[in-house]
Amino acid sequence: MYIPKGNILIEDVSLSYDDMREMQTNLSNDGFTGYVKLDLENSSAYVFYDSGAVAQVLEVDNDTGLVSLQLEQRLFNRIKLDEIKCSSYIASKRIVNVLTGIFAFQPLYIDYEVKKRDMPRILEKMQDGGYSGLMKLSTREGTYYLAIDNGEVVRDRFCYNYGEILSGTEAVDRILNFEFDSDGATMSIYAERVEEIDIKRSAKEEELEKIKTLIVKSDGGFLRANDVVKVDNYIVREWNIADVKSTFSVEIETPDGSLYEYKCQAGSKFGDRAGLTPAMMKKMGLAEGDNISVRPL
């Protein structure tokens, strides 16, 4: 899934991890609305801001184009590059609201040859269904994106466009009325009903809440099982494990993105640490003090 660019603040600038984090702090302090793109090893991360607050974190797989919700801290724990290529784009609040739902969008039209007479019917479908999404129109003049927010094409009285997304009333009407080309255009729409986006977001956020970022602690012993992770009692309770004293399965994500499945038991006084045996640490390439993500299966 392609996420169109907004108005450019910086683009493809290589920053150290610390400088990148400082940039994000400055954007938050300045009440930034828009999004930051981070080029990672096998994906691109998008951190969306609304008036300085992080509104959503998305990750786009470079190979498949699949978009997933992510936890900000979990994402940054995986960053191991010395320098990160960063871009930041200004967008309106409504456009940010549309783009944060892109993980749930479905293809409604793909490379559809649309004529001027077709547009009122298509826009009525968007409005009646309460869709939010992106419309892409390819013409002889160029390629244009329009944002659709709860059935309405986003229009802005004061801004002609936000980068690749047209938003000015005059610009939007010109495109929708086909004043540029009476022969029509090729159109794609990726969208979803607002209520479905909310349902999918709630389900995914509930799943993400179960992921705990923990610090690796070496936890060996003569009678200690070599294949069992130990986490604090309070985490097991938060996971709603019926029997706190039971053994259950968890998935561990290491800083390089590798996944491992292990047995897990509750322990006392672990706090924000995960107890791993030296053998487990060696197998996963971990050192004491590393951050890992742990979730119940």
Phi, psi and omega in degrees: 000129180268131177256114183298154179281145170268198176290130190282127166266305170221156180214129176054044177261127180278123180233150171291162179304315181295320179293323178297316179293324177294321176301316180294322177297317179296319178298318179297315181295332181272003179071035185297137170238120184156214181206152178250133176252132179240122178275108180264188186293313183234013184201172173239133178255142178235122177251114183265138181238142173231107181055040176091346180263142177291119182267328182191149173238124180237153176231132181248120179290129184294328184275315186262338184079003180291142182249134180226150172284146179223158169276136183302312184294321180298320180296313183289335176295336183273347184285117180237002181288144177293323177228146182237130177281120188241147171222148174225137187231135175276140174212165178282165179301318182292321179292319175301318180299321178293311186293332179291347177265007188295337179297339184255357185295146176240150177286116176266323175221135177232118179050047181274128178282104187254140176250166181303321182293339181280335190298316179302322179294318181294316180295325177294321177298318179298317183289314182296326181274352182062045183276147165239140181173199182235136173250129177248126179240121178254122183231179176292337179282328184157192180248134183231148175242140173237141177263138178244122183242109179050048174090351182245135173292130184290126177235142181232126183290335191250346185235120182297318180202157167248092183060240183278354182258115176289139182219338180295141182305313181296317181295316180296314181297324178299318180291312184292334178269003176056038178290341182280333189194111182287349182281350178102193184204170173261126187238139169231140176230125172245119186201172175206154176295142185302318182295327178289322176299315181297320179295314181294321179295316180298317180295318181290319179295325176296321178293319181293329180298336180282344180281124181249129173272115185236158181262132182292130175234128177290125187221081180252175180171160184299318182261009184280126177294138185279352185238026183237128174274142176248129174230164185292151179307320186293330178291318179299320178294320178296331178281358179059037173289124188303313180248107184300334182272002183279169172255129183224176184258144175227160174249133179247129174251123180273168182302337179270006177090000179288147182245139178223145177249131181220163169284157183217147175222154177282149176218170181255150175063028175271333179058238181265026181244152175246125180277117178237143176286157177306324180295319178294317180299318180295316181298321183268000179068038184251155174237157179300133182100347177293153175266136174227157175255133184231133176219148179284150178255000000 
